[in-house]
Amino acid sequence: MSKELNLILSPEQASSNEAIQRAIAKQLNCSYTDIGHFIIRRKSIDARRGKVQVNMGIRVFEQGEDFFDDAPVFQYRDVRNSEPVIIVGAGPAGLFAALQLMELGYKPVIVERGKEVSQRKRDIAMLNREHKLNSDSNYAFGEGGAGTFSDGKLYTRAKKRGDFKRVLYALYNHGASPEILYEAHPHIGTNKLPRIIVRIRENILQHGGEIIFNARVTDILVDSGKFSGVKLSDGAVLNARACILATGHSARDIYHILLKQNIKIEAKPFAMGVRVEHPQPLIDSIQYHGIPRSSYLPAASYSLVQQVENRGVYSFCMCPGGFIVPAATEPGEVVVNGMSPSLRNSKWANSGIVVEIRMDDLVQYSQFGELAGLEFQHELERLARENGSYGVQAPAQRLVDFVDGRFSSSLPACSYIPGLNSSEMNLWLPSHIGKRLQEGFRAFGEKMKGFLTNEAVILGVESRTSSPIRVPRNPETLQHVEIQGLFPAGEGAGYAGGIVSSALDGAKCAEGVAAFLKS
Ligand SMILES: Cc1cc2nc3c(=O)[nH]c(=O)nc-3n(C[C@H](O)[C@H](O)[C@H](O)COP(=O)(O)OP(=O)(O)OC[C@H]3O[C@@H](n4cnc5c(N)ncnc54)[C@H](O)[C@@H]3O)c2cc1C
């Protein structure tokens, strides 16, 4: 009979199958050779109490016993002659909606404004090297969506939204490494994500789905309260009875199209701030209690949160061993975000540090109605460009200088390739963000001794953490509250934040589409 057990091992033991098997034998009081096979079910690092240990959940099978696992089964059907469903956007929400539709027997037709991942890579290289931004192909737009050139962190607070293990298994089946199935904080890494996205595309095409690249949706067509089709930038029109709208939170034009068509959207709270970067060895030393990080331990991460004057200030999308990247989608703005390779082996640790923004912070923007948050976001991104001296250089300040309100006469080395321009950030950040960030950083310095240091630098602005807009849908049918056949999905619709929750939401909307088309 297979058995479940928990082991607490040193990082070195946890990295060796032989050492794990010996620890299993010891705990079961049996011989090393009695053990047939084992599967790691959970793995997490515990660096509390001044000691670094690895907690592992293991399933053990005896010698000769049938080995099984409880992996979900995926059955993609051939859908080339099935009813088409339009999916706008090939991000996690759009791609997972497509996979789910194929299981349900419908043909996904994905329209994506950006390019295939290999061509998108060239545009991103051009952006970093020559500061030329392609507004349809960048860190946010193109095959795989905003998640392709990211850290690929796969954890979610949205476990109630669906079977997140299914998303992990689907990624594993498309080439992600098995560790993502059991690590407490799984991540893929920007070097491995593109290959996985390509395999998802190949799977969709092999089963008869369609993907149209360089196809920006410029209009959503509605007839008597029913979705009827989309118009593309080249003038072509695609018709279908159902559409999953999964355009992400950077596609501002989509919100304008929805408003123009009188399709209801709503303002919602979001968050904005800066990205902070420390030397990774400093974060390792804080988190691993001054013990030098051995090769058996990952680059250390952190998660920080503090209430300041009735608003949350918190770390967001922390990237150990990573890089800060230019994530703008329009030429007149500077937006920063973070990513890391699978080995998380750069010299730096970066994280967004953001402040919650609620509607009462945006009174000055009330003339923009539902678009108030979007306009505010855009204004700060424009100011970041102005203070980054009108390029893709980011405005930056040493962390202690920012907290103490001093101009930084020099800036430390930083992973952000386009470069930095020293800027006194509080002169242009609104005080409801700037003052709270200062307080938040002080509190973080208390929680993590050494965090508040002038070796760290902050860059502006971290503005695309979540959507300032919700496209409201019926909670039962998942259709837009007023438009039949239109299924707003993922981060841009305001129902998800992050790769896994967006993927889950896309798959859930595919179920909604199937129920609608059958009714
Ligand atoms: C640099 C970076 C790092 C990140 N790191 C992580 C991370 O480590 N972990 C994590 O969970 N999340 C991370 N995120 C966030 C994550 O990528 C998003 O939450 C997720 O991709 C949202 O999925 P989505 O499918 O809803 O939208 P998106 O991924 O934004 O995809 C939307 C797609 O729609 C397309 N589109 C937009 N408008 C149109 C139109 N008019 N016509 C046709 N197509 C259109 C876009 O080109 C895009 O491909 C990161 C984001 C960035 C930018």
The ligand as an SDF file (V2000), in Angstrom:
LIG
                    3D

 53 58  0  0  0  0  0  0  0  0999 V2000
    6.8680   41.5900  -17.0080 C   0  0  0  0  0  0  0  0  0  0  0  0
    5.7070   40.8800  -16.3520 C   0  0  0  0  0  0  0  0  0  0  0  0
    5.9530   39.9040  -15.4070 C   0  0  0  0  0  0  0  0  0  0  0  0
    4.9010   39.2040  -14.8100 C   0  0  0  0  0  0  0  0  0  0  0  0
    5.1760   38.1900  -13.9460 N   0  0  0  0  0  0  0  0  0  0  0  0
    4.1810   37.4140  -13.4800 C   0  0  0  0  0  0  0  0  0  0  0  0
    4.4530   36.2610  -12.7050 C   0  0  0  0  0  0  0  0  0  0  0  0
    5.6010   35.9160  -12.4460 O   0  0  0  0  0  0  0  0  0  0  0  0
    3.4010   35.5230  -12.2530 N   0  0  0  0  0  0  0  0  0  0  0  0
    2.1100   35.8670  -12.5150 C   0  0  0  0  0  0  0  0  0  0  0  0
    1.1920   35.1580  -12.0850 O   0  0  0  0  0  0  0  0  0  0  0  0
    1.8230   36.9510  -13.2570 N   0  0  0  0  0  0  0  0  0  0  0  0
    2.8270   37.7200  -13.7540 C   0  0  0  0  0  0  0  0  0  0  0  0
    2.5340   38.8080  -14.5340 N   0  0  0  0  0  0  0  0  0  0  0  0
    1.1130   39.1360  -14.7750 C   0  0  0  0  0  0  0  0  0  0  0  0
    0.5190   38.1370  -15.7610 C   0  0  0  0  0  0  0  0  0  0  0  0
    1.3300   38.0790  -16.8830 O   0  0  0  0  0  0  0  0  0  0  0  0
   -0.8930   38.5440  -16.0950 C   0  0  0  0  0  0  0  0  0  0  0  0
   -1.6450   38.5550  -14.9040 O   0  0  0  0  0  0  0  0  0  0  0  0
   -1.5540   37.5650  -17.0710 C   0  0  0  0  0  0  0  0  0  0  0  0
   -0.7750   37.4200  -18.2220 O   0  0  0  0  0  0  0  0  0  0  0  0
   -2.9580   38.0300  -17.4410 C   0  0  0  0  0  0  0  0  0  0  0  0
   -3.4890   37.1290  -18.3500 O   0  0  0  0  0  0  0  0  0  0  0  0
   -4.6310   37.5240  -19.3940 P   0  0  0  0  0  0  0  0  0  0  0  0
   -4.7170   36.3940  -20.3400 O   0  0  0  0  0  0  0  0  0  0  0  0
   -5.8500   37.9360  -18.6600 O   0  0  0  0  0  0  0  0  0  0  0  0
   -4.0970   38.8230  -20.1370 O   0  0  0  0  0  0  0  0  0  0  0  0
   -2.7430   39.0900  -20.9310 P   0  0  0  0  0  0  0  0  0  0  0  0
   -1.6900   38.1420  -20.5450 O   0  0  0  0  0  0  0  0  0  0  0  0
   -2.4710   40.5380  -20.7770 O   0  0  0  0  0  0  0  0  0  0  0  0
   -3.1150   38.7520  -22.4390 O   0  0  0  0  0  0  0  0  0  0  0  0
   -3.9610   39.5610  -23.1930 C   0  0  0  0  0  0  0  0  0  0  0  0
   -3.6520   39.3540  -24.6570 C   0  0  0  0  0  0  0  0  0  0  0  0
   -4.6390   40.0460  -25.4170 O   0  0  0  0  0  0  0  0  0  0  0  0
   -4.0200   40.6610  -26.5370 C   0  0  0  0  0  0  0  0  0  0  0  0
   -4.8320   41.8080  -26.9400 N   0  0  0  0  0  0  0  0  0  0  0  0
   -5.0270   42.9720  -26.2570 C   0  0  0  0  0  0  0  0  0  0  0  0
   -5.8400   43.7880  -26.9550 N   0  0  0  0  0  0  0  0  0  0  0  0
   -6.1750   43.1460  -28.0960 C   0  0  0  0  0  0  0  0  0  0  0  0
   -6.9680   43.4850  -29.2060 C   0  0  0  0  0  0  0  0  0  0  0  0
   -7.5850   44.6720  -29.2910 N   0  0  0  0  0  0  0  0  0  0  0  0
   -7.0570   42.5830  -30.2130 N   0  0  0  0  0  0  0  0  0  0  0  0
   -6.4280   41.3860  -30.1540 C   0  0  0  0  0  0  0  0  0  0  0  0
   -5.6460   41.0130  -29.1120 N   0  0  0  0  0  0  0  0  0  0  0  0
   -5.5260   41.8790  -28.0910 C   0  0  0  0  0  0  0  0  0  0  0  0
   -2.6570   41.0880  -26.0040 C   0  0  0  0  0  0  0  0  0  0  0  0
   -1.7320   41.2620  -27.0540 O   0  0  0  0  0  0  0  0  0  0  0  0
   -2.3030   39.9250  -25.0790 C   0  0  0  0  0  0  0  0  0  0  0  0
   -1.5490   38.9400  -25.7240 O   0  0  0  0  0  0  0  0  0  0  0  0
    3.5680   39.5280  -15.1520 C   0  0  0  0  0  0  0  0  0  0  0  0
    3.3110   40.5340  -16.0930 C   0  0  0  0  0  0  0  0  0  0  0  0
    4.3680   41.1990  -16.6900 C   0  0  0  0  0  0  0  0  0  0  0  0
    4.0810   42.2760  -17.7170 C   0  0  0  0  0  0  0  0  0  0  0  0
  1  2  1  0
  2  3  1  0
  2 52  2  0
  3  4  2  0
  4  5  1  0
  4 50  1  0
  5  6  2  0
  6  7  1  0
  6 13  1  0
  7  8  2  0
  7  9  1  0
  9 10  1  0
 10 11  2  0
 10 12  1  0
 12 13  2  0
 13 14  1  0
 14 15  1  0
 14 50  1  0
 15 16  1  0
 16 17  1  0
 16 18  1  0
 18 19  1  0
 18 20  1  0
 20 21  1  0
 20 22  1  0
 22 23  1  0
 23 24  1  0
 24 25  2  0
 24 26  1  0
 24 27  1  0
 27 28  1  0
 28 29  2  0
 28 30  1  0
 28 31  1  0
 31 32  1  0
 32 33  1  0
 33 34  1  0
 33 48  1  0
 34 35  1  0
 35 36  1  0
 35 46  1  0
 36 37  1  0
 36 45  1  0
 37 38  2  0
 38 39  1  0
 39 40  1  0
 39 45  2  0
 40 41  1  0
 40 42  2  0
 42 43  1  0
 43 44  2  0
 44 45  1  0
 46 47  1  0
 46 48  1  0
 48 49  1  0
 50 51  2  0
 51 52  1  0
 52 53  1  0
M  END
$$$$
